[in-house]
């Protein structure tokens, strides 16, 4: 990652313009061509420096729902459980934790009712209890990482 890549990352953390030519606008701000910006973003994604580049949607403002849930996945069944859970389109992602509740799951659904339906379906297929931990309050922390 060179200084230009760092400038791109720092600039894009502040947002992406909504206009007819957003890449062109960002590129001009950075003194790059649109194609150079796109090529560099693709390279940052391909080499793993960036894991994702895209919009973040607020599911709740769109009528959907989000929740954090966890299961106690037996070590000998961990991969099997992960595969079952990941087969649900409502599962945004899951990750391992060194805790009694060792698999954490982020669910995103089109409606609030679908959260419990999805949890029930996961419980049925895995034979495990899913502990739902919905947020009580949302906090926004404007964390900007300097590259």
C-alpha positions as CSV (number, residue, x, y, z in Angstrom):
1,X,0.0,0.0,0.0
2,X,1.5,3.3,-1.1
3,X,0.7,6.9,-0.1
4,X,-1.9,7.2,-2.8
5,X,-3.7,4.1,-1.6
6,X,-3.7,5.6,1.9
7,X,-5.1,8.8,0.6
8,X,-7.9,6.9,-1.1
9,X,-8.8,4.9,2.1
10,X,-8.7,8.1,4.2
11,X,-10.9,10.0,1.7
12,X,-13.5,7.2,1.3
13,X,-14.0,6.8,5.1
14,X,-15.7,10.2,5.0
15,X,-18.3,9.0,2.5
16,X,-18.9,8.4,-1.2
17,X,-20.6,11.0,-3.3
18,X,-24.1,10.4,-4.6
19,X,-24.0,11.8,-8.1
20,X,-23.8,10.7,-11.7
21,X,-20.1,10.1,-11.6
22,X,-19.0,9.4,-8.0
23,X,-15.7,7.7,-8.9
24,X,-14.8,10.6,-11.2
25,X,-15.6,13.1,-8.4
26,X,-13.4,11.2,-5.8
27,X,-10.6,10.7,-8.3
28,X,-10.6,14.4,-9.2
29,X,-10.4,15.4,-5.5
30,X,-7.4,13.1,-5.1
31,X,-5.7,14.2,-8.3
32,X,-6.2,10.8,-10.0
33,X,-8.0,9.6,-13.1
34,X,-11.3,7.7,-12.6
35,X,-9.8,4.5,-14.1
36,X,-6.7,4.8,-11.7
37,X,-9.0,5.1,-8.7
38,X,-11.1,2.1,-9.8
39,X,-8.0,0.0,-10.5
40,X,-6.5,0.8,-7.1
41,X,-9.7,0.0,-5.3
42,X,-9.9,-3.3,-7.1
43,X,-6.3,-4.1,-6.2
44,X,-6.9,-3.2,-2.5
45,X,-9.9,-5.6,-2.5
46,X,-8.0,-8.3,-4.4
47,X,-5.0,-8.2,-2.0
48,X,-7.1,-8.2,1.1
49,X,-6.2,-4.7,2.3
50,X,-10.0,-3.9,2.0
51,X,-12.4,-6.7,2.6
52,X,-15.4,-4.8,1.3
53,X,-16.3,-1.6,-0.6
54,X,-19.9,-0.7,-0.8
55,X,-22.9,0.9,0.9
56,X,-24.1,0.3,4.4
57,X,-27.8,0.2,4.7
58,X,-29.8,0.8,7.9
59,X,-32.1,-2.2,7.7
60,X,-34.3,-0.9,10.5
61,X,-35.0,2.4,8.7
62,X,-36.1,0.3,5.7
63,X,-38.5,-1.7,7.8
64,X,-36.2,-4.7,8.5
65,X,-34.4,-5.8,11.6
66,X,-31.0,-6.7,12.9
67,X,-29.9,-8.7,15.9
68,X,-26.8,-10.3,17.4
69,X,-27.2,-13.9,18.5
70,X,-25.0,-16.6,19.9
71,X,-24.9,-20.4,20.3
72,X,-22.9,-22.9,22.3
73,X,-21.5,-24.9,19.4
74,X,-19.9,-28.2,20.5
75,X,-16.3,-28.2,19.3
76,X,-16.7,-31.5,17.5
77,X,-19.7,-30.1,15.5
78,X,-18.4,-26.5,15.1
79,X,-17.9,-26.7,11.3
80,X,-21.2,-28.5,10.8
81,X,-23.0,-25.9,12.9
82,X,-21.3,-23.0,11.0
83,X,-22.3,-24.5,7.7
84,X,-25.9,-24.9,8.7
85,X,-26.1,-21.3,10.1
86,X,-24.3,-19.8,7.1
87,X,-26.9,-21.5,4.8
88,X,-29.5,-19.0,6.0
89,X,-29.7,-15.9,3.7
90,X,-30.6,-13.9,6.8
91,X,-27.1,-14.5,8.3
92,X,-25.0,-11.5,7.5
93,X,-21.9,-13.2,9.1
94,X,-20.8,-15.2,12.1
95,X,-17.6,-15.5,14.0
96,X,-15.9,-17.6,16.6
97,X,-15.3,-16.4,20.2
98,X,-13.3,-17.9,23.0
99,X,-16.3,-18.0,25.3
100,X,-19.0,-20.5,26.4
101,X,-21.1,-18.9,23.7
102,X,-18.5,-19.6,21.0
103,X,-20.3,-18.7,17.8
104,X,-21.8,-15.3,17.3
105,X,-24.2,-14.5,14.5
106,X,-25.5,-11.3,13.0
107,X,-29.0,-11.7,11.5
108,X,-30.5,-9.2,9.1
109,X,-34.1,-9.7,8.0
110,X,-36.7,-7.9,5.9
111,X,-39.1,-7.7,8.8
112,X,-38.8,-7.8,12.6
113,X,-40.9,-10.9,12.8
114,X,-38.4,-12.8,10.6
115,X,-35.7,-12.6,13.4
116,X,-37.6,-15.0,15.6
117,X,-38.6,-17.2,12.7
118,X,-34.9,-17.5,11.6
119,X,-33.8,-18.2,15.2
120,X,-36.4,-20.9,15.4
121,X,-35.3,-22.5,12.2
122,X,-31.6,-22.4,13.2
123,X,-32.5,-24.0,16.5
124,X,-34.5,-26.7,14.7
125,X,-31.7,-27.6,12.3
126,X,-28.8,-27.4,14.8
127,X,-30.6,-28.7,17.9
128,X,-29.0,-25.8,19.8
129,X,-30.4,-22.9,21.7
130,X,-29.9,-19.6,20.0
131,X,-29.5,-16.7,22.4
132,X,-30.9,-13.6,20.9
133,X,-29.3,-10.3,22.1
134,X,-31.0,-7.4,20.4
135,X,-29.7,-4.0,21.0
136,X,-31.4,-1.7,23.4
137,X,-29.9,1.5,22.2
138,X,-27.7,2.3,19.2
139,X,-24.6,4.5,19.6
140,X,-22.7,6.0,16.7
141,X,-19.0,6.3,17.2
142,X,-17.3,8.1,14.3
143,X,-14.1,6.0,14.1
144,X,-11.8,7.0,11.3
145,X,-8.7,4.9,10.9
146,X,-5.8,6.8,9.3
147,X,-4.1,4.5,6.8
